[in-house]
Amino acid sequence: LFLQHKEIPLEQTTETLGTMAKVCQKMLENPDLIARFRREETQLFILRVMVALVILYDHVHPVGAFVKASNVDIKGCVKVLKDQPASSSENLLNALRWVKYF
């Protein structure tokens, strides 16, 4: 929907998506921030948002999220996901694997 607005440059959109993904990643890498979450569901929500942002970035950006010059730290996002219990991260990792091929 937001891509239909030609007055908003594509670069701004992808930069915003990439920045938001980085914020989620950094939040999940910081044990002090995680300790502040009152509910475990908050951490799971942030994981889902991070993956959704990566997928959206990959869909919107002309060369995608899985290139070295990307504004998204894919390796860092995958590391954050792998550091989680498999029960909460396996489906999200599969979503990233699936997107990478399509």
VMD Tcl script that draws the C-alpha trace (Angstrom):
set ca {
  {0.00 0.00 0.00}
  {2.70 2.51 0.94}
  {4.56 1.66 -2.26}
  {1.72 3.16 -4.27}
  {2.67 6.61 -3.00}
  {5.14 7.82 -5.58}
  {5.99 10.91 -3.53}
  {7.69 8.70 -0.94}
  {11.07 7.61 -2.34}
  {11.71 3.86 -2.32}
  {15.06 4.49 -0.61}
  {13.29 6.06 2.37}
  {10.97 3.09 2.66}
  {13.73 0.50 2.55}
  {15.92 2.51 4.92}
  {13.05 2.69 7.41}
  {12.37 -1.05 7.16}
  {16.07 -1.83 7.59}
  {16.41 0.49 10.57}
  {13.37 -1.01 12.27}
  {14.79 -4.53 11.73}
  {18.09 -3.41 13.29}
  {16.27 -1.95 16.29}
  {14.46 -5.25 16.85}
  {17.73 -7.16 16.48}
  {19.57 -4.92 18.95}
  {16.72 -5.17 21.45}
  {16.89 -8.97 21.31}
  {20.69 -8.99 21.65}
  {20.58 -6.94 24.85}
  {19.96 -9.11 27.96}
  {19.22 -6.02 30.07}
  {16.40 -5.01 27.73}
  {15.01 -8.54 27.58}
  {14.97 -8.65 31.38}
  {12.68 -5.59 31.35}
  {9.99 -7.41 29.36}
  {7.15 -8.29 31.70}
  {5.85 -11.07 29.49}
  {7.66 -13.69 27.44}
  {5.23 -12.97 24.60}
  {6.89 -9.56 24.15}
  {10.17 -11.17 23.09}
  {8.34 -13.52 20.72}
  {6.45 -10.57 19.25}
  {9.70 -8.68 18.59}
  {11.17 -11.78 16.93}
  {8.15 -11.98 14.61}
  {8.30 -8.27 13.82}
  {12.01 -8.50 13.00}
  {11.43 -11.40 10.59}
  {8.45 -9.65 9.00}
  {10.56 -6.52 8.45}
  {13.33 -8.55 6.80}
  {10.80 -10.25 4.51}
  {9.17 -6.94 3.63}
  {12.55 -5.30 3.00}
  {13.52 -8.21 0.75}
  {10.28 -7.85 -1.19}
  {10.52 -4.07 -1.60}
  {14.24 -3.47 -2.17}
  {15.41 -3.89 -5.80}
  {18.24 -6.32 -4.87}
  {16.70 -7.69 -1.67}
  {17.85 -8.23 1.89}
  {20.17 -11.17 1.24}
  {23.03 -9.26 -0.37}
  {26.13 -7.90 1.32}
  {25.23 -4.26 0.62}
  {21.82 -4.67 2.27}
  {20.73 -2.34 5.06}
  {19.68 -5.43 7.04}
  {22.13 -7.49 9.10}
  {20.86 -10.91 7.98}
  {23.61 -12.80 9.80}
  {22.83 -10.92 13.00}
  {19.10 -11.58 12.66}
  {19.68 -15.28 12.04}
  {22.03 -15.45 15.04}
  {19.38 -13.84 17.26}
  {16.85 -16.38 16.00}
  {19.21 -19.33 16.52}
  {19.90 -18.16 20.09}
  {16.20 -18.67 20.88}
  {14.59 -22.00 21.77}
  {13.75 -23.97 18.63}
  {10.08 -23.98 19.55}
  {9.90 -20.21 19.15}
  {12.36 -19.70 16.30}
  {12.23 -22.65 13.90}
  {9.17 -21.39 11.99}
  {10.70 -17.92 11.74}
  {13.99 -19.31 10.42}
  {12.01 -21.33 7.88}
  {10.19 -18.17 6.79}
  {13.55 -16.51 6.08}
  {14.80 -19.59 4.23}
  {11.64 -19.66 2.12}
  {11.85 -15.97 1.20}
  {15.50 -16.28 0.20}
  {14.57 -18.60 -2.63}
  {11.59 -16.67 -3.99}
}
mol new
graphics top color blue
foreach p $ca { graphics top sphere $p radius 0.5 }
foreach p [lrange $ca 0 end-1] q [lrange $ca 1 end] { graphics top cylinder $p $q radius 0.2 }
display resetview
